[in-house]
Amino acid sequence: MTMTTATPDNSQAKRNVAVLVAAQAILGAQMPMLFIVGGLAGQSLATNPCLATLPISLIVLGSMLAATPVSAIMQRWGRRAGFLVGATAGACGGVVGAYGLYLGSFPIFLLGSLLTGIYMSAHGFYRFAAADTASDEFRPKAISYVMAGGLAAAIIGPQIVKLTSTAYVIPFLGTYLAVIAVNVVGSVLFFFLDIPTPEKPKEDAPKGRTRLEMLRTPRIAVAIICAMVSYALMNLVMTSTPLAVVGCGFSANDAADVVTSHVLAMYVPSFFTGQLIARFGVEKIVALGLAILAAAGVVALQGVELGNFFVALILLGIGWNFGFIGATTMLAASHDVNERGRMQGLNDLLVFGGVTLASLASGGLMNCSGGSPIEGWTAVNLAMIPLLTLAGGALLWLVLKPSDAETA
């Protein structure tokens, strides 16, 4: 008698992935929009050029601060509730940001950025939501497909910037008004999401590991470190890119095109990243991502021709994709359902904490570490070295450590 293995039914997971891909494409478009114009708008409002990228830093800071509350909302009321909170905050951030530009007030503009960070935090949970109803076999593909939705966002966002950045007398005001519309339209998608709200655990149900116990698990610790470094380095360089491109004599449209190529590179590999992980193993794909991030820095240091910016930012996007999706997959397979709220909130708190520091450092390195944009751009890319060393060392340690010592 021949034994056959039943194929898991992923129909519900596939429906949810389709919704999340659409959300990534529409709502996600606001992220390249804001990263293109945030530093340029900040530079026009701030009295100190070292603070030019502070609006972007405040977005990331807001995301870090919101990670644990947003995760708790999703754990108690479900993914839909958390995503709607994020879209509402994104619209409010657009309103306040537009008002700050209208008044010429840097503090009000920064407040809008902080509110936008709540959306960015919720946006980060799309990848985890994709895994909620997926089988073990489909999980890495589900995560990868949702991240691939950013491909459309990479095209939509910068094109909206080109259409809106000079639509009004006040530069970039139209872009922030467009952000409001993106959130309002995109929020409708979440009513089609079908992810069960986690059941409230019974008194005698397993509580799972504490946050400290999970952080002590080698595989979880390394996954978080690699996710932090991949995202932080991507943000460090991308935040400075519009300032560097314009500072080196190119136009704002050139900067938008470079960022477009970068965001495309962030998400195009997602069509096959899941398959690569399934075939070669997550550790090898994360290592490849870190190596490509290093290559991006090498290319950037070769010169400031427009071609260098394009190649460096494309490599930066591919490296982020492999490193971040790989680390997310590693983490998603390393904790139980009853640990999900604690682990995912803690992960994003730490990841976006690192990204916040990188974003803050980006403006200072770019505008205040030398006498010219070229010197600032060089400093930004040299700053990648210690973080890549940390992540690479942690991953190598995990691969070489005896498997029987793992406590996952």
C-alpha positions in Angstrom: 0.0 0.0 0.0 1.4 3.3 -1.0 1.3 6.1 1.6 0.6 9.6 0.4 1.1 12.9 2.2 -1.8 15.3 2.1 -1.1 18.7 0.6 -1.9 21.5 3.1 -4.8 23.6 2.1 -3.4 27.1 1.8 -6.5 28.7 0.1 -7.2 31.0 3.1 -3.5 31.9 3.3 -3.4 32.7 -0.5 -6.4 35.0 -0.2 -4.8 36.9 2.7 -1.6 37.1 0.8 -3.4 38.7 -2.2 -5.0 41.3 0.2 -1.6 42.0 1.8 0.1 42.3 -1.6 -2.4 44.9 -2.6 -1.9 46.7 0.7 1.8 46.6 0.2 1.4 48.1 -3.2 -1.0 50.9 -2.4 -0.4 51.8 1.2 3.3 51.0 0.9 3.7 53.6 -1.8 3.7 56.3 0.9 7.0 55.0 2.2 9.2 55.8 -0.9 7.2 59.0 -1.3 8.2 60.2 2.2 11.7 58.9 2.0 12.3 60.9 -1.2 10.8 64.2 0.0 11.3 63.9 3.8 15.0 64.9 3.8 14.6 67.6 1.1 11.6 69.1 2.9 13.4 68.9 6.2 16.4 70.7 4.6 14.1 73.5 3.5 12.6 73.9 7.0 15.4 73.2 9.4 17.8 76.0 10.5 20.6 73.4 11.1 21.5 71.3 8.0 22.6 68.5 10.3 18.9 68.0 11.1 17.7 67.7 7.5 17.0 63.9 7.8 15.3 64.3 11.2 11.8 64.0 9.6 12.7 60.5 8.4 14.3 59.7 11.7 11.1 60.7 13.5 9.1 58.3 11.2 11.4 55.5 12.2 11.3 56.5 15.9 7.5 56.5 15.8 7.6 53.0 14.3 9.9 51.8 17.0 7.7 53.3 19.8 4.5 51.9 18.2 5.8 48.4 17.6 4.9 46.9 20.9 1.4 48.7 21.2 0.5 47.8 17.6 1.5 44.2 18.2 -0.6 44.1 21.4 -3.6 45.5 19.5 -3.2 42.7 16.9 -2.8 40.1 19.5 -6.0 41.2 21.3 -8.3 42.4 18.4 -6.7 40.9 15.3 -4.5 42.0 12.4 -7.3 44.0 10.8 -7.7 46.3 13.8 -4.0 46.9 13.9 -3.7 47.6 10.2 -6.6 50.0 10.3 -5.0 51.9 13.2 -1.8 52.1 11.1 -3.6 53.5 8.0 -5.5 56.1 10.2 -2.2 57.2 11.7 -0.7 57.4 8.2 -3.5 59.7 7.1 -3.1 61.9 10.2 0.6 62.1 9.6 -0.1 63.4 6.1 -2.5 66.0 7.5 -0.1 67.3 10.1 2.9 67.1 7.8 1.0 69.2 5.1 0.0 71.7 7.8 3.6 72.0 9.0 4.7 72.7 5.4 1.9 75.2 5.0 3.0 77.1 8.1 6.7 76.6 7.5 7.0 75.0 10.9 9.7 72.4 11.4 8.3 71.2 14.8 4.8 70.6 13.4 6.3 68.9 10.4 8.2 66.6 12.7 5.1 65.7 14.6 3.5 64.6 11.4 6.5 62.4 10.7 6.2 60.8 14.2 2.5 60.0 13.5 3.5 58.4 10.2 5.8 56.1 12.1 2.7 54.4 13.6 1.7 53.5 10.0 5.3 52.3 9.3 5.1 50.0 12.4 1.8 48.4 11.2 3.2 48.1 7.7 6.1 46.0 9.1 3.6 43.4 10.4 2.3 42.6 6.9 5.0 40.1 6.5 4.1 38.4 9.8 0.4 38.4 8.9 1.2 36.6 5.7 2.6 33.7 7.8 -0.3 33.4 10.2 -2.5 31.1 8.1 0.2 29.6 5.9 1.5 26.0 6.2 5.2 25.5 7.0 5.9 24.8 3.4 4.0 27.9 2.1 5.2 30.3 4.8 8.5 31.6 3.3 6.8 32.0 -0.1 3.9 33.9 1.6 6.3 36.3 3.3 8.2 36.7 0.1 5.1 37.4 -2.1 3.8 40.0 0.3 7.2 41.7 0.3 7.0 41.6 -3.6 4.0 43.9 -3.4 6.5 46.6 -2.7 7.4 46.4 -6.4 4.3 48.3 -7.3 4.9 50.7 -4.5 8.3 51.3 -5.8 6.8 52.5 -9.1 3.7 54.2 -7.8 5.3 56.2 -4.9 8.1 58.0 -6.9 5.7 58.8 -9.8 3.3 60.4 -7.3 6.2 62.5 -6.0 7.0 63.7 -9.5 3.4 64.7 -10.1 2.8 66.3 -6.8 6.1 67.7 -5.4 5.7 71.0 -7.3 1.9 71.0 -7.7 1.6 73.9 -5.2 3.6 77.0 -4.5 4.8 75.4 -1.3 7.2 72.6 -2.3 6.2 69.0 -1.4 2.8 70.1 0.0 1.0 68.2 -2.8 3.0 65.0 -1.9 1.7 65.1 1.7 -1.8 65.6 0.5 -1.4 62.6 -1.7 -0.3 60.6 1.3 -3.6 61.2 2.9 -5.5 59.9 -0.1 -3.2 56.8 -0.3 -4.1 55.9 3.3 -7.8 56.4 2.9 -8.1 54.3 -0.3 -5.8 51.6 1.0 -7.5 51.1 4.3 -10.5 49.6 2.5 -8.5 46.5 1.7 -8.3 45.3 5.2 -12.0 44.5 5.3 -11.2 41.6 3.0 -8.6 40.2 5.3 -9.5 36.8 6.9 -7.1 36.1 9.7 -8.6 34.7 12.9 -8.1 36.8 16.0 -5.8 34.8 18.4 -7.8 33.1 21.1 -7.4 34.4 24.6 -5.3 31.8 26.4 -6.8 29.8 29.1 -5.5 30.1 32.6 -3.8 26.7 32.4 -2.6 27.2 28.8 1.2 27.3 28.2 2.4 30.9 28.5 5.4 30.5 26.3 8.8 32.0 26.9 9.4 35.4 28.3 11.0 38.1 26.1 14.3 37.6 27.9 14.2 33.8 27.4 13.5 34.2 23.7 16.3 36.7 23.3 18.6 34.1 24.9 17.7 31.6 22.2 20.6 31.7 19.7 18.6 31.4 16.5 16.2 34.2 17.6 19.0 36.5 18.7 20.9 36.1 15.4 17.7 36.6 13.4 17.0 39.9 15.2 20.6 41.0 14.8 20.6 40.3 11.0 17.2 42.0 10.5 18.4 45.0 12.5 21.6 45.4 10.5 20.0 44.7 7.1 17.3 47.3 7.7 19.5 49.8 9.5 22.1 49.9 6.7 19.5 50.2 4.0 18.0 53.1 5.9 21.3 54.7 6.6 22.3 54.9 3.0 18.8 55.5 1.4 18.1 58.4 3.8 21.2 60.2 2.6 20.8 59.4 -1.1 18.5 62.2 -2.2 20.7 64.7 -0.3 23.8 63.2 -1.9 22.4 63.1 -5.4 21.1 66.7 -5.3 24.3 67.8 -3.5 26.5 66.4 -6.2 24.7 68.5 -8.9 21.9 66.3 -10.1 18.2 67.1 -10.0 15.4 66.1 -7.6 13.9 64.0 -10.4 17.3 62.2 -10.7 17.1 61.5 -6.9 13.5 60.1 -7.4 14.7 57.8 -10.2 17.6 56.5 -8.1 15.3 55.8 -5.2 12.8 54.1 -7.6 15.6 51.8 -8.8 16.5 51.1 -5.2 13.0 50.3 -4.1 12.4 48.1 -7.1 15.6 46.2 -6.2 14.2 45.8 -2.7 11.1 44.0 -3.9 11.8 42.4 -7.3 13.8 39.5 -5.7 10.9 38.7 -3.5 9.3 36.7 -6.3 12.0 34.1 -5.8 13.6 34.8 -2.4 11.2 32.3 -0.7 12.2 29.6 -3.2 15.9 30.3 -2.7 15.4 30.0 1.1 13.6 26.7 0.7 16.3 25.3 -1.6 19.5 26.6 -0.1 18.6 27.3 3.5 17.9 30.6 5.3 21.4 31.0 6.7 23.0 31.1 3.2 20.5 33.6 1.9 21.0 35.9 4.8 24.8 35.6 4.3 24.4 36.5 0.7 22.3 39.5 1.6 25.0 40.8 3.9 27.7 40.3 1.2 25.6 42.3 -1.3 25.1 45.1 1.2 28.9 45.2 1.5 29.2 45.4 -2.3 26.8 48.3 -2.4 29.2 50.2 -0.1 32.2 49.4 -2.2 30.4 50.7 -5.4 29.3 53.9 -3.6 32.9 54.6 -2.6 34.1 54.4 -6.2 32.7 57.8 -7.1 29.6 60.1 -7.3 28.6 59.7 -10.9 24.9 59.1 -11.4 25.7 55.6 -12.5 27.4 54.9 -9.2 24.4 56.0 -7.3 22.1 53.7 -9.4 24.3 50.6 -9.0 25.0 51.1 -5.3 21.3 51.7 -4.5 20.2 48.7 -6.6 22.7 46.5 -4.7 21.6 48.0 -1.4 18.0 47.0 -2.2 18.8 43.4 -3.2 21.0 43.0 -0.1 18.2 44.3 2.1 15.8 41.8 0.5 17.8 38.7 1.1 19.0 39.8 4.6 15.7 41.0 5.9 13.3 38.4 4.4 15.8 35.7 5.4 16.0 37.0 9.0 12.1 37.3 9.1 11.7 33.7 7.9 14.2 32.6 10.5 12.4 34.4 13.3 8.9 33.3 12.2 9.9 29.6 12.5 11.5 30.1 15.9 8.5 31.0 18.1 5.1 29.5 18.9 1.7 31.1 18.4 1.3 31.9 22.0 4.6 33.8 21.8 3.7 35.7 18.7 2.6 39.0 20.2 5.6 39.3 22.5 8.2 38.2 20.0 7.1 40.1 16.9 6.6 43.3 18.9 10.0 42.9 20.6 11.6 42.2 17.2 10.2 45.3 15.5 11.0 47.4 18.6 14.7 46.3 18.3 14.8 46.5 14.5 13.3 49.9 14.3 15.3 51.1 17.2 18.4 50.3 15.2 16.9 51.9 12.1 16.1 55.0 14.2 19.8 55.3 15.2 20.9 54.8 11.6 18.5 57.4 10.3 19.7 59.9 12.9 23.3 59.2 12.1 22.6 59.5 8.3 21.9 63.2 8.4 24.8 64.0 10.6 27.2 61.9 8.6 26.0 63.3 5.3 25.8 67.0 6.2 28.2 67.5 9.1 31.1 65.1 8.8 32.9 66.9 6.0 33.1 70.0 3.9 31.3 68.7 0.9 28.5 66.2 -0.2 31.2 63.8 -1.5 32.9 63.7 1.9 29.6 63.2 3.6 28.5 60.4 1.2 31.9 58.7 1.8 31.3 58.8 5.6 27.8 57.3 5.3 29.1 54.3 3.3 32.2 53.7 5.6 29.8 53.6 8.5 28.4 50.3 7.1 31.6 48.4 8.0 31.2 47.8 11.8 27.5 46.8 11.5 28.2 44.3 8.7 31.0 42.8 10.8 28.6 42.4 13.7 25.9 40.6 11.6 28.3 38.5 9.7 30.1 37.4 12.9 26.8 36.5 14.6 25.6 34.5 11.6 28.9 32.7 11.4 28.7 31.9 15.1 25.2 30.4 14.7 26.2 28.2 11.7 29.4 26.9 13.5 27.9 26.3 16.9 27.0 22.7 17.8 23.3 22.0 16.9 22.7 20.2 20.1 23.4 23.4 22.1 20.5 25.2 20.3 17.6 25.9 22.7 15.0 27.1 20.2 
